[in-house]
Amino acid sequence: MSEPPLVRVARFLDRTTAEGPGERTAIWVQGCTIRCAGCFNPHLFGVRGGVPTPPADLVARVLATGTPGLTLLGGEPFEQAAGLAAVATGVRRAGRSVMTFTGYEYDQLREQAASGRDDVAALLDATDLLVAGLFRQDLLDHDRPWVGSTNQRFIRLSDRIEDVPIDVAVTPDRLEVTVTASGAVSVNGWADIETLDALLSGLPARRGKPA
Ligand code: SF4
């Protein structure tokens, strides 16, 4: 069997509580052809950039964190479905859960899978909780955690993540700010653009919000 392709990794965050239920590891991938207006991560549109990484290395790195789950975001994870399916499958084999964000609709992905896209089918199979749909800046979601707009849907594909507060706003949006020893500032999670701008004014920041 051939090796799965390298994954273009834009960012790897060992631990976060802002990208899904509980404490999770998060991987942002480089490249997205969907290009929603108002996307928080336009620097992840292009396929150039990121660090090409073997899926097996990513599995080992995720498992080494000891977190109970992995979140895949981007960029567009389903545009690197083969490599990420290998990552997600390895992580799930170790008993961890996988949450995947996508700008595609679930029905679109199912159609792709049914028409022979084995990579898409494999990533769906290795995902426990899918967050599907474009980011719509005219439909900002101020209630549900993790998502940016009200059209985006949570779809449970297994019972491995059972306690997701999908319909009630009991889990507030979170914004995480990471400052390294060298003074580099990174942000992930979700907040409206005004809040972000107020928080980050004057700071060199790298944002990390998904599909
Ligand atoms: S919101 Fe997601 S799907 Fe839309 S352009 Fe940004 S990364 Fe791509």
Residues whose N, C-alpha, C, O or C-beta is under 5 A from the ligand:
A	BS01	SF4	C32 I34 R35 C36 C39 G74 G75 E76 G103 F135 P210 A211
